[in-house]
């Protein structure tokens, strides 16, 4: 049995299907027992679906919790005293938000996991970082929104940080010029949320006519595409337009898929345009009618599993997103594991997502 520390030593895209299956079975069964013992509400739900805790099935047959449950219940597998951080999802005004309770160990594991995954794309050396957002987002550290948590989580990869927007969400052209002059010729790590980048960075660069040289930039972005789809912007066009205004190469623009309910185990987009599972997580696709497992290439509801959540029962979750697994262990980028794409939200699912929440203001 691997401990979480041993699992986090594994290179993120190095395990083939069978080795990963054995590791995930052991870890996810162990987490199921931990949560069954330490979270009464979780135990009741598992009893209600007839789970035999002494005879657990393979991880792809473990009962999942719908991700929405975290909006409706406070689910915690540690004592209130052990909680060091409460994460919240970005709900639009009036919506309930998910609350995720982290103890020190789970929080540390999330940070380590994120580091391993992102380093595979950025390298292990910290580089100057341009945050395509405003510092106003992270002012309240205690009750973290997904957007603030994203910025802080990714900030550890930056040696020097510069926000591209001021507190009024306007482009700080002077600050940008100074930052890029200082770091001329260096790799620049850019981070932001998809819609924010489009609305406040790309559009403002068009308006101002300022053309920064970010040809050595690597951009990681996440959050909802919904608003951009309504503006008829495809992922390919998003990359192309950014390339036109600041020189960043399309293959150095990486989307990622992740959620506050499983912070740390993000799914990064490779240079071939595929989202990848790492050894720390997996994606299963379920048929909407009976929740049976879909085949490769068949659309269904995305289930995500993660080796990280110890302080709350978030290790096996059914999302509100639709997607398709494209293949496993054979992506041309060379990374092992499943690779997949997201086809949007389920109909009638409550709209949520960092960028989408913000985008609601622009309706």
N, C-alpha and C positions, 0 to 999 in steps of 0.2 A: 504493500500500500504506500502510495506517495503522500507525504505531508504537503501542505500548501507551499511551504518553502522549497521543497524538492521540485514540485511541479513548476514553480516560477523560475527555476534554473534552466528549464528546457528551452532550447531555441524555438521561437514562436511558430515557425512554419516548417519544422523539421520532422514531424512524426507522420508516418503513413497511417492509413485508415485503421488497420487492425491494432497497432500499438496504441493509437489514440482511443479507440473504442474501449480497450481494457482499462486504460488509465481513467477515462471519464466514468466508466461503470463504477469503479471502486470509489472515486471521489464523490460522485453525485449520490451514490447510495449512502455513503458516510454522512454527507450533508443532510440528506433526508432524515436519517436517524437523529442527528443533532437537533434539527428543527422540530421534529416530532416530540422530542424530549423537552425542549426548552420553550416552545411556543404553543400554548394551549389551543389557540384558534386554529393553527395549522394542523395539530393533531386531530381535532374534531373534524376538519375537512377531509383529512386522509382516511379517518375511520368511516366517514359518510360515504366515500367512494369505494370502500371495501379494500383498502390497501393493507396487505399483511406486512407489518413493519419488520417481522423476523424472517421474511422470505421475499426480499425486494427484487423486482424484475430488472432487466437491462434499462439503461437510462432513457432509451427512446420509448419506454412503456411506463415510466414514472408519471404520476398525475401532475399536470401543470396547473399553475395558478394563472388566471387571466390577469394581465398587467394592470387592468383597471381596478382590481381589488385593492391596490395600494392607495387609491384615491378614497376608498370607502371605509377601509379599516386601518388601524395602526398595528402593523404586524412586526413583532420584535422577538428575537431569540436570545436576548441578553438582558441583564437587569438595567433599569433606567440609569443607575449610577455609572454603568460602563459605557453609556452612549457618549461619544466625544463630538459627534457631528450629526446634524439632521439635514439630509438633502431634500429639496423639494423640486418637483417638476415645474416647468413653466406653463402654468394654466393661464388661459386668458381671464380677464376680470370676471369674477362671479363663478368661474369654474372651480371645482375642487382640484386640489393638487395632490400628487402622490407624496407621501412622506416616507423617507428611507432612513432607518436608524443605523448608524455605524459605530462600532466599537473601535478601539485603537488597532487591533489586529486586522480587521476587515479593511479599514481605511488605508493602512500601510500596504496591504496586499494589492488593493486597487491601484495605488500609486506605482508600485513595482511592476504590475502587469502592464499598465499603460506605457511605462518606460520601455519595457521589452518590445512591445508591439511597434511603437513609434520609432524607436531607434533603428528598426529594420529598414525604415524608409528614409530617416534623416541622418543616420550615422550616430555614433555615440558621443561625439564632441558637441558641446553646447555652442550655439551660433547666435548672432544678433537676431532678435525677434521683433517682427512688426505685427501688432495686434490690430486687426481691422474692425475695431470697436472703440467704445469709450470707457475710460476708467471708472465712470459712474456706476457701471454694472456690478463691480465687485466691492462697493462700499460697505454693504451689510454682510459681514462674514458669517454671522451666527446662523441666519436662515438663508441658506444658499439656493439660488435658482440654478437650473441646469445650465443657463448661459454663463453665469458667474463661475460655476464649478468647472465648466469647460475651459474657460479662459485661464483660471488658476491652475487647473490640472496640466494644461499644455505649456504654461509659463515656465515650468521647470526645464524645458528644452532650450530656453533663451538665455544667452549670456548677458545680454543687455536688452531691455524692453522699451518699446515705443508704441504708444497708442496712436493710431492713424486719425481718430476722431476726437474732438474736444467734448466737453460735457453737454454741449448743445447738439451733439451728433453731427457737427459740421466737420468737413475735411480740414485737418491741420496741415496745410501745405508747407508752411515754414518749418514746422517740426519735422515733417517728412524729409524735406530737402536736407536739413541739417543731419538727420540720422543717416541718410543714404550717402552723404558726403563723407561722413565719419567712417562708414563701413564699405567704401568703394572696393569692388573686386572680391568682396567676401560673399559666401553663401548667406542668404537671408531667409530665415524661416518665417513664413506668414501664416497666421491663424485667424479664423473668423467663422461666423455662421453664414450659410449660403445666401440667404435673403439680404442680410445686412451688407454683405460684400457687394451685392448687386445694386442695392438701393443707395448706399452711402459711400461706397468706394468707386465702383465702376461708373455709375451715373454722374458722380461729382467730378471724376477725372474728365469725363466727356464735357461737362459744363465748363470747367475751369480751363480746359486745354492743357493742363499740366500732365506731362508724360514722364513719370519716374522710370528709371532703368531698373527693372526687377528681373533681368534676364538670368540672373543667378539665384532667383528665388525658388523656394519650394513651398507651395501653399497646401495646407490641410484645412478642409472646411467640412462642416456638417450641419445638420438641422434640416428643416423642411424644404422640399422643392415645390410645395403646393402653390405658393404665390408665384413662383417663376413659371410654372406650367401655365398658370392663368395669363401670364405675359408672353406665353409661347416661347419660352427659353428652354432649350434642351440642354442636357449636360455637355454635349459636344459644342454647342454654340456658346455656352457659358465659358468654357475653356478658351475657345477661339477669340471671343470678344475681349477677355482679360488679356490674352496674348497681344491683341492689337493696341490696347491702351498702355500696357506697362512692360511688354516684352517677355513676360513669364511664359515658359514653354508648356504647352498643353500636357505633355507627359509628366511634368512636375507639379501638376494640380491633382490632389488626391481628396476625393470625397470620403467621408466615413459614416458608418451607421452605428448608432449606439443609443442608449437610453439611461436615464438617471437610475432606473430600477436595477441596472447591472453596470454601473459605472466601472471603468477600468478595462472591461473586456469589449473593446470596440472592434468593429469590422472595417478594415482599411481597404480602400480601392487601390489596386495595383496599376502599373503603367499600361496594362491591357484593358483597363476600364472595368475590372471585376472586383466585387467586394469579397474579402477573404475571411474565413474563420481561422482563428489561431489555435494552438494546442490548448488554450485556456478556455475555449468556448466552442459551441457548435450551433448549427442552425438545422432545424427539422422543418419540413413543409407538411402541413396537415390539410386534408381535404375538408372543406367547410361542412359537408353534410354529416359525416360520421367521425371526423377527426382521425381517420386512418392516415398512415404515412403515404405521401404522394411520391411518385417516381421522379427521377432526374428529368428536368424539362417540363414538369407539370406544375401549373400554378396552384397555390393554396395559401393558407394562413401560416405566417412565420412563427415558429416556436424557437426561443433562444435558451440555451443552457450555459451556465457559467460555473467555473470551479471556485469563484471568489466568495459569494455571500455566506458568511458565518453568523453575522449578528442579526440577520433578518431572512425569512424564507423566500429568497428571490433567485434561487438556483435553477428553477425550471419554470419558465414563463411563456404564456401564449400572448403574442403581441396583437395589435390591431392593424397589422400591415400584411399586404399580400406580396408574395414573391415566388421565385423559381430558383431551384438549384441548377446551375449550369454544368457542373462537373465536380470531380474530386481527384486530388493529387496530380492533375495533369494540366494545370493552367500554364500557358506559354511563358509566364513570368518566372516559373521555376519554384514557386512557393507551394508547399504541400497543404492539404486540407481542402474542405469544400469551398467552392466559389459560387457566388449567387448574385441575383439582382432583385431589386425591390420594384414592384409594379404599382405601388401606391397604397392608400389607406383602404380599409374595408368600408363599404357603404354604411352610413348611419353610425359609424364609430365617432365618438366625440373628437373634434379636431384638437390635436395637441402637438407639441414639438416646439423647440426653442424658437426657431425662426418664424414658424407659423403664428405663434402667439403674438410676436412683434408685428408680423405682417398684417394682422387683423386691424391694426391702427390705420393702415394705408388703404383699406377697402373704400 
